[in-house]
């Protein structure tokens, strides 16, 4: 994983609080996949549920997933599917 990520989010499309929740979800994904990360599956599922409420578009979810996976090697879809 890179030390310097640029999250693939359209910052103009969301409110500040929503952006914070999206970024927190993506950060939790990274922590979940990090050996030192201590993120429970339940916490990740809750954050993912909120992410889906905010994004509210399958096409946008897929776009974010693809860009995030390209940067980090972590697929949102595959991670959540495996939980």
Secondary structure as the mmCIF struct_conf table of DSSP 4:
data_model
#
loop_
_struct_conf.conf_type_id
_struct_conf.id
_struct_conf.beg_label_comp_id
_struct_conf.beg_label_asym_id
_struct_conf.beg_label_seq_id
_struct_conf.end_label_comp_id
_struct_conf.end_label_asym_id
_struct_conf.end_label_seq_id
BEND BEND1 UNK A 3 UNK A 4
TURN_TY1_P TURN_TY1_P1 UNK A 11 UNK A 12
BEND BEND2 UNK A 13 UNK A 14
HELX_RH_AL_P HELX_RH_AL_P1 UNK A 16 UNK A 33
BEND BEND3 UNK A 34 UNK A 34
TURN_TY1_P TURN_TY1_P2 UNK A 35 UNK A 36
HELX_RH_AL_P HELX_RH_AL_P2 UNK A 41 UNK A 55
HELX_RH_AL_P HELX_RH_AL_P3 UNK A 58 UNK A 72
BEND BEND4 UNK A 73 UNK A 73
HELX_RH_AL_P HELX_RH_AL_P4 UNK A 76 UNK A 82
#
